[in-house]
Amino acid sequence: MSLINEALKRAEKDKDRRPRPTDFRPHTDVSADPAGPDDDTSVLNGGG
């Protein structure tokens, strides 16, 4: 158990140094879609 706790502590420490995974997401945020998630032209609905 102590090994897991050590790893968790270490991960907490370098969490701030590591770039966030969301920074590298290729897709734009849904809120950035001007059509909105429920519109026919939304990227999520395959419209365009």
Biopython code that builds the backbone (N, CA, C, O; Angstrom):
import numpy as np
from Bio.PDB.StructureBuilder import StructureBuilder

atoms = [
    (1, "MET", "N", (0.820, -1.199, 0.000)),
    (1, "MET", "CA", (0.000, 0.000, 0.000)),
    (1, "MET", "C", (0.863, 1.263, 0.000)),
    (1, "MET", "O", (0.520, 2.262, -0.633)),
    (2, "SER", "N", (1.968, 1.206, 0.705)),
    (2, "SER", "CA", (2.793, 2.411, 0.810)),
    (2, "SER", "C", (3.362, 2.821, -0.551)),
    (2, "SER", "O", (3.569, 4.007, -0.806)),
    (3, "LEU", "N", (3.611, 1.854, -1.411)),
    (3, "LEU", "CA", (4.116, 2.190, -2.742)),
    (3, "LEU", "C", (3.081, 3.003, -3.507)),
    (3, "LEU", "O", (3.415, 3.971, -4.190)),
    (4, "ILE", "N", (1.832, 2.601, -3.387)),
    (4, "ILE", "CA", (0.768, 3.330, -4.076)),
    (4, "ILE", "C", (0.664, 4.747, -3.525)),
    (4, "ILE", "O", (0.514, 5.711, -4.276)),
    (5, "ASN", "N", (0.744, 4.856, -2.205)),
    (5, "ASN", "CA", (0.668, 6.179, -1.593)),
    (5, "ASN", "C", (1.827, 7.054, -2.043)),
    (5, "ASN", "O", (1.649, 8.242, -2.310)),
    (6, "GLU", "N", (3.010, 6.467, -2.127)),
    (6, "GLU", "CA", (4.181, 7.216, -2.604)),
    (6, "GLU", "C", (3.955, 7.719, -4.024)),
    (6, "GLU", "O", (4.227, 8.878, -4.337)),
    (7, "ALA", "N", (3.453, 6.830, -4.876)),
    (7, "ALA", "CA", (3.221, 7.203, -6.269)),
    (7, "ALA", "C", (2.179, 8.321, -6.370)),
    (7, "ALA", "O", (2.316, 9.244, -7.173)),
    (8, "LEU", "N", (1.136, 8.219, -5.541)),
    (8, "LEU", "CA", (0.112, 9.257, -5.563)),
    (8, "LEU", "C", (0.684, 10.601, -5.132)),
    (8, "LEU", "O", (0.379, 11.634, -5.729)),
    (9, "LYS", "N", (1.508, 10.583, -4.100)),
    (9, "LYS", "CA", (2.116, 11.830, -3.626)),
    (9, "LYS", "C", (2.998, 12.436, -4.709)),
    (9, "LYS", "O", (2.982, 13.644, -4.945)),
    (10, "ARG", "N", (3.777, 11.560, -5.370)),
    (10, "ARG", "CA", (4.671, 12.037, -6.414)),
    (10, "ARG", "C", (3.860, 12.625, -7.565)),
    (10, "ARG", "O", (4.207, 13.674, -8.106)),
    (11, "ALA", "N", (2.779, 11.941, -7.934)),
    (11, "ALA", "CA", (1.949, 12.424, -9.041)),
    (11, "ALA", "C", (1.333, 13.772, -8.695)),
    (11, "ALA", "O", (1.245, 14.657, -9.546)),
    (12, "GLU", "N", (0.903, 13.928, -7.437)),
    (12, "GLU", "CA", (0.346, 15.213, -7.010)),
    (12, "GLU", "C", (1.389, 16.317, -7.145)),
    (12, "GLU", "O", (1.081, 17.444, -7.535)),
    (13, "LYS", "N", (2.637, 15.964, -6.811)),
    (13, "LYS", "CA", (3.695, 16.977, -6.849)),
    (13, "LYS", "C", (3.985, 17.441, -8.260)),
    (13, "LYS", "O", (4.073, 18.644, -8.503)),
    (14, "ASP", "N", (4.139, 16.493, -9.223)),
    (14, "ASP", "CA", (4.470, 16.979, -10.559)),
    (14, "ASP", "C", (3.251, 17.196, -11.441)),
    (14, "ASP", "O", (3.391, 17.380, -12.650)),
    (15, "LYS", "N", (2.065, 17.177, -10.862)),
    (15, "LYS", "CA", (0.876, 17.464, -11.655)),
    (15, "LYS", "C", (0.945, 18.882, -12.222)),
    (15, "LYS", "O", (0.528, 19.129, -13.353)),
    (16, "ASP", "N", (1.473, 19.804, -11.426)),
    (16, "ASP", "CA", (1.519, 21.198, -11.854)),
    (16, "ASP", "C", (2.552, 21.425, -12.951)),
    (16, "ASP", "O", (2.410, 22.334, -13.768)),
    (17, "ARG", "N", (3.584, 20.601, -12.966)),
    (17, "ARG", "CA", (4.628, 20.780, -13.979)),
    (17, "ARG", "C", (4.204, 20.215, -15.319)),
    (17, "ARG", "O", (4.645, 20.682, -16.369)),
    (18, "ARG", "N", (3.338, 19.195, -15.277)),
    (18, "ARG", "CA", (2.946, 18.544, -16.514)),
    (18, "ARG", "C", (1.864, 19.338, -17.229)),
    (18, "ARG", "O", (0.974, 19.885, -16.578)),
    (19, "PRO", "N", (1.923, 19.413, -18.560)),
    (19, "PRO", "CA", (0.850, 20.077, -19.306)),
    (19, "PRO", "C", (-0.452, 19.285, -19.163)),
    (19, "PRO", "O", (-0.435, 18.056, -19.109)),
    (20, "ARG", "N", (-1.541, 19.975, -19.104)),
    (20, "ARG", "CA", (-2.834, 19.312, -18.960)),
    (20, "ARG", "C", (-3.175, 18.528, -20.230)),
    (20, "ARG", "O", (-2.893, 18.997, -21.333)),
    (21, "PRO", "N", (-3.773, 17.350, -20.092)),
    (21, "PRO", "CA", (-4.155, 16.558, -21.274)),
    (21, "PRO", "C", (-5.126, 17.327, -22.171)),
    (21, "PRO", "O", (-5.132, 17.135, -23.387)),
    (22, "THR", "N", (-5.936, 18.184, -21.583)),
    (22, "THR", "CA", (-6.917, 18.915, -22.372)),
    (22, "THR", "C", (-6.253, 19.911, -23.305)),
    (22, "THR", "O", (-6.860, 20.335, -24.288)),
    (23, "ASP", "N", (-5.008, 20.293, -23.013)),
    (23, "ASP", "CA", (-4.320, 21.238, -23.873)),
    (23, "ASP", "C", (-4.032, 20.642, -25.251)),
    (23, "ASP", "O", (-3.859, 21.365, -26.233)),
    (24, "PHE", "N", (-3.986, 19.317, -25.302)),
    (24, "PHE", "CA", (-3.606, 18.663, -26.555)),
    (24, "PHE", "C", (-4.787, 17.993, -27.238)),
    (24, "PHE", "O", (-4.608, 17.230, -28.187)),
    (25, "ARG", "N", (-5.999, 18.277, -26.756)),
    (25, "ARG", "CA", (-7.158, 17.665, -27.391)),
    (25, "ARG", "C", (-7.352, 18.263, -28.779)),
    (25, "ARG", "O", (-7.455, 19.482, -28.910)),
    (26, "PRO", "N", (-7.404, 17.428, -29.820)),
    (26, "PRO", "CA", (-7.526, 17.954, -31.181)),
    (26, "PRO", "C", (-8.887, 18.611, -31.422)),
    (26, "PRO", "O", (-9.000, 19.535, -32.227)),
    (27, "HIS", "N", (-9.913, 18.134, -30.724)),
    (27, "HIS", "CA", (-11.258, 18.653, -30.941)),
    (27, "HIS", "C", (-11.465, 19.939, -30.149)),
    (27, "HIS", "O", (-10.944, 20.086, -29.043)),
    (28, "THR", "N", (-12.220, 20.857, -30.714)),
    (28, "THR", "CA", (-12.537, 22.069, -29.986)),
    (28, "THR", "C", (-13.623, 21.774, -28.967)),
    (28, "THR", "O", (-14.346, 20.785, -29.083)),
    (29, "ASP", "N", (-13.729, 22.625, -27.986)),
    (29, "ASP", "CA", (-14.749, 22.457, -26.963)),
    (29, "ASP", "C", (-16.133, 22.637, -27.581)),
    (29, "ASP", "O", (-16.298, 23.380, -28.548)),
    (30, "VAL", "N", (-17.127, 21.948, -27.014)),
    (30, "VAL", "CA", (-18.488, 22.049, -27.545)),
    (30, "VAL", "C", (-18.994, 23.481, -27.431)),
    (30, "VAL", "O", (-19.752, 23.949, -28.280)),
    (31, "SER", "N", (-18.572, 24.170, -26.383)),
    (31, "SER", "CA", (-19.036, 25.537, -26.175)),
    (31, "SER", "C", (-18.484, 26.472, -27.248)),
    (31, "SER", "O", (-19.019, 27.563, -27.451)),
    (32, "ALA", "N", (-17.425, 26.058, -27.932)),
    (32, "ALA", "CA", (-16.842, 26.878, -28.981)),
    (32, "ALA", "C", (-17.577, 26.685, -30.301)),
    (32, "ALA", "O", (-17.361, 27.437, -31.252)),
    (33, "ASP", "N", (-18.444, 25.677, -30.360)),
    (33, "ASP", "CA", (-19.212, 25.412, -31.573)),
    (33, "ASP", "C", (-20.341, 26.429, -31.649)),
    (33, "ASP", "O", (-21.249, 26.403, -30.819)),
    (34, "PRO", "N", (-20.300, 27.334, -32.643)),
    (34, "PRO", "CA", (-21.299, 28.403, -32.691)),
    (34, "PRO", "C", (-22.718, 27.885, -32.886)),
    (34, "PRO", "O", (-23.680, 28.550, -32.499)),
    (35, "ALA", "N", (-22.855, 26.710, -33.480)),
    (35, "ALA", "CA", (-24.189, 26.181, -33.736)),
    (35, "ALA", "C", (-24.816, 25.618, -32.467)),
    (35, "ALA", "O", (-26.040, 25.574, -32.341)),
    (36, "GLY", "N", (-23.986, 25.192, -31.535)),
    (36, "GLY", "CA", (-24.531, 24.592, -30.323)),
    (36, "GLY", "C", (-24.750, 23.106, -30.518)),
    (36, "GLY", "O", (-24.927, 22.656, -31.650)),
    (37, "PRO", "N", (-24.743, 22.326, -29.432)),
    (37, "PRO", "CA", (-24.800, 20.867, -29.508)),
    (37, "PRO", "C", (-26.110, 20.330, -30.067)),
    (37, "PRO", "O", (-26.144, 19.208, -30.572)),
    (38, "ASP", "N", (-27.201, 21.111, -29.988)),
    (38, "ASP", "CA", (-28.496, 20.593, -30.416)),
    (38, "ASP", "C", (-28.870, 21.022, -31.833)),
    (38, "ASP", "O", (-29.922, 20.645, -32.349)),
    (39, "ASP", "N", (-28.009, 21.802, -32.445)),
    (39, "ASP", "CA", (-28.323, 22.318, -33.781)),
    (39, "ASP", "C", (-27.925, 21.297, -34.853)),
    (39, "ASP", "O", (-27.045, 20.466, -34.624)),
    (40, "ASP", "N", (-28.565, 21.360, -36.007)),
    (40, "ASP", "CA", (-28.266, 20.432, -37.096)),
    (40, "ASP", "C", (-26.861, 20.632, -37.639)),
    (40, "ASP", "O", (-26.252, 19.686, -38.138)),
    (41, "THR", "N", (-26.341, 21.840, -37.552)),
    (41, "THR", "CA", (-25.023, 22.111, -38.106)),
    (41, "THR", "C", (-23.922, 21.795, -37.122)),
    (41, "THR", "O", (-22.747, 22.033, -37.402)),
    (42, "SER", "N", (-24.292, 21.257, -35.958)),
    (42, "SER", "CA", (-23.286, 20.960, -34.938)),
    (42, "SER", "C", (-22.356, 19.856, -35.416)),
    (42, "SER", "O", (-22.776, 18.944, -36.127)),
    (43, "VAL", "N", (-21.100, 19.944, -35.024)),
    (43, "VAL", "CA", (-20.110, 18.937, -35.401)),
    (43, "VAL", "C", (-20.482, 17.583, -34.807)),
    (43, "VAL", "O", (-20.267, 16.542, -35.428)),
    (44, "LEU", "N", (-21.047, 17.606, -33.585)),
    (44, "LEU", "CA", (-21.368, 16.354, -32.910)),
    (44, "LEU", "C", (-22.459, 15.576, -33.629)),
    (44, "LEU", "O", (-22.497, 14.347, -33.560)),
    (45, "ASN", "N", (-23.347, 16.287, -34.319)),
    (45, "ASN", "CA", (-24.442, 15.611, -35.006)),
    (45, "ASN", "C", (-24.101, 15.275, -36.451)),
    (45, "ASN", "O", (-24.960, 14.805, -37.198)),
    (46, "GLY", "N", (-22.860, 15.512, -36.848)),
    (46, "GLY", "CA", (-22.450, 15.162, -38.205)),
    (46, "GLY", "C", (-22.935, 16.161, -39.227)),
    (46, "GLY", "O", (-22.791, 15.919, -40.425)),
    (47, "GLY", "N", (-23.498, 17.264, -38.809)),
    (47, "GLY", "CA", (-23.949, 18.275, -39.749)),
    (47, "GLY", "C", (-22.789, 19.109, -40.237)),
    (47, "GLY", "O", (-21.634, 18.821, -39.923)),
    (48, "GLY", "N", (-23.084, 20.122, -40.990)),
    (48, "GLY", "CA", (-21.992, 20.947, -41.431)),
    (48, "GLY", "C", (-22.478, 21.850, -42.513)),
    (48, "GLY", "O", (-21.706, 22.649, -43.043)),
]
sb = StructureBuilder()
sb.init_structure("model")
sb.init_model(0)
sb.init_chain("A")
sb.init_seg("    ")
for serial, (resi, resn, name, xyz) in enumerate(atoms, 1):
    if name == "N":
        sb.init_residue(resn, " ", resi, " ")
    sb.init_atom(name, np.array(xyz, "f"), 0.0, 1.0, " ", f" {name:<3s}", serial, name[0])
structure = sb.get_structure()
